[in-house]
Amino acid sequence: MRRATKKIACFHASGDPVASAAAIAAGSADSALTVIFASAAHDLAAIGRELAARGVNRVVGAAAGRIISARGFETTGLAGFHLPAGRFASADRVLKDVAGMGLPELRASVRELRLQLARGAGASLPHRFALLFVDAESRCEERLAAVLGMELNGVPLIGGSAGDLYFNPLGHPPGSTRLLHQSGAQRGAAILCLVASAMPVIAYCHHHFSHSDKKFVITDADPARRLVREIDGRPALEVYTAACGFRKPTRESRDFAPFPLMIRIGGHYYPRGMQRIYPNGALEFACALEPGLVVTLAKPGDIVASLDNLFAGMRAQIGVPELVIGVDCAARTAYMEREGLTQGIEAILRPHAVTGFASLGEQFNTIHANNSFTCLGVAAPS
């Protein structure tokens, strides 16, 4: 029997929750999973209620300062996609109070999702991938990605930390939420989805940096708060400023964006961007850095050309993708906007049906990354 070839339906919506829900629901018939990326101004709880009233219940979502749709990077609106049943099956769950969850409970969550797929429609679908959306304020992504990624044992995982603190440094409005699961908004949680697919998938954690020969040791840090106070036994800001070659002292964190520190994991270098400078000179990074860790100063490359090369590699592996779920670091997005690179990047993303958001951290397999574009491409039906 020939498998159904109903296409993945991407959507874009704007306006109040009623109008947005109506636009999303219009293409949701026979959907195995609906994924929503919302700008931070949207009330996820209201959208969830309106979707439930229209019978759309298999929904997960995340809110952030920027969304990525067929129109490019946007500061308002909603974007997302419906994965059609028959070609896809999914199992998902909320990890409530995720910062306090123990390792056995996290591992058990993965095993339960595997069983749900194996006992249902996913049993006949050969490919798997995982999506992880995390409330950025939980600040537990390093441990979370490590545990879930190891338990998934080779199933590609991508995800992002939801929130708007990069573009809105004064904080989220009181009572606001960053995650949506079915008809309910969530705080302090994570959402894990395990998806079975009829078509192959491929995942990447991409950045445009290379490592320099300037190496340092973190000598005083608070990993829980992602603070670094000393590098090589000297004030962190002083060492970092000198390493970047700035002629004048600076306290603007964005000036350091082209030169993140890098750490080596499994033979690959991953950037660690600095996002805040405190009056006492302490530096807050987007990922935890521990005392004793060796870091390397990054050298920036051509962000547009490197992204073009990424998609050339994806096309060589799976052909032109039907969908790319994209999680772009908010620091990268801000850098593009500041340097006038956004249109060039959008021209690369658009033909590959990239849908996603600008995150406060990216998850890739067992790693919590930043300053990256983390993505998963789904092959089109043959």
Residue, then its C-alpha position, 0 to 999 in steps of 0.5 A: m500500500r502506497r504511503a500518503t504523501k500529504k505535504i507538510a503545511c507551513f503557516h503564518a499568522s498575525g493578529d489577536p488569538v482568535a484570528s491567529a488560531a483560525a489561520i493555524a487551524a485552517g491547515s491542521a486537518d489530519s496533523a500528527l503534530t502542530v509546532i508554533f513559533a510566536s513572537a514574545a508579545h503573543d499570549l500563548a495561553a489564549i492561543g492554546r485555548e482558541l486552538a483547543a476550541r477548534g479541535v487542534n490539540r496536538v500542539v507545542g510552541a515557543a515564544a521569542g523575540r524573533i520568529i523565522s518564517a517564509r517572510g524571513f526574520e520577524t518581530t511580530g506574528l506567528a509561524g509554524f508547521h503541521l506534520p501530516a499523519g501517515r508520514f509522521a507520528s509523534a509523542d510528547r510530554v512536558l517536563k515540569d519544573v525541569a531545573g529540579m528534575g532528576l536524571p532517572e526521571l529525565r531518562a524515563s521520559v525518553r523511554e516512555l516516548r519511545l514506547q508510545l511511538a513503537r506501540g502506535a503509528g510510529a512503529s512503521l516509520p523508519h526515521r526519528f528525531a527529537l525536538l526540545f523547547v526549554d524555558a530559558e529562565s530554567r538555566c538547566e539546558e547543559r544538563l538537560a541536553a546531555v541527559l536527553g541526548m545520551e538517552l536518545n542514543g543517536v536519534p538527532l535532537i535539536g531545540g532552543s531556549a525560549g524567551d526574549l531577554y536578549f532583545n528585551p533585557l529588562g525582562h519578561p512581563p509579569g506572568s508571561t509564558r514562553l512555552l505552549h503544550q496542547s492548550g496550556a502555557q508553561r513556565g519553568a518547564a521544557i517540552l520534549c517531542l519524539v517524532a517518527s518520519a517516513m523520510p530521512v532527516i539530517a541535523y546540524c549545529h552550524h557557526h561561522f567561527s574558526h578557532s585561533d591560537k589564543k588559549f586561556v584557562i577559566t580560573d574563577a567562575d560560577p557555572a550555575r549563574r554562567l559568570v566568569r570572574e577571572i581568566d588566567g588568574r586576572p580579571a576576566l574583562e581585562v583579559y578578554t578585552a586584550a585578547c580581542g585587540f580592542r584599542k579602547p576599553t569597552r563595556e558593550s557586550r555586543d562589541f565582543a560578539p564577533f569574538p566568542l570564546m570556544i570550547r572543544i567537545g569531541g573534536h569540534y569547537y563550539p562558541r560560547g558568547m558573552q552576553r552581559i558585563y557587570p559593573n564589577g567586571a564579571l562576564e555573563f555567558a550564554c552557557a556555563l563555563e567551569p573553573g579549569l576549562v580551557v577556552t580558545l578565542a574565535k576568529p569570525g568568518d563569512i556568516v553568509a557564505s558559511l550558511d550557504n555552504l551548510f545548505a549545499g551540504m544538506r542538499a547533497q545529503i537529502g536533496v532540497p528539504e521539504l522543511v528545515i526547523g531552524v533555531d538561530c541564536a538571538a546573538r547571531t540574529a542581532y548581529m545580522e541586523r546590526e551589520g545589515l546582513t539579514q536580507g542576504i541570510e533570508a535569501i538563503l533560508r527562504p528556498h529551504a523552507v526554514t521555520g523557527f525562532a531566535s533562541l537564547g541557547e540552542q540544543f544539539n544532541t547532547i550539547h547546549a550551544n549558542n552563537s549557532f544556527t542549529c537546524l534539522g532538515v526533513a527530506a521531501p517525498s520522492 
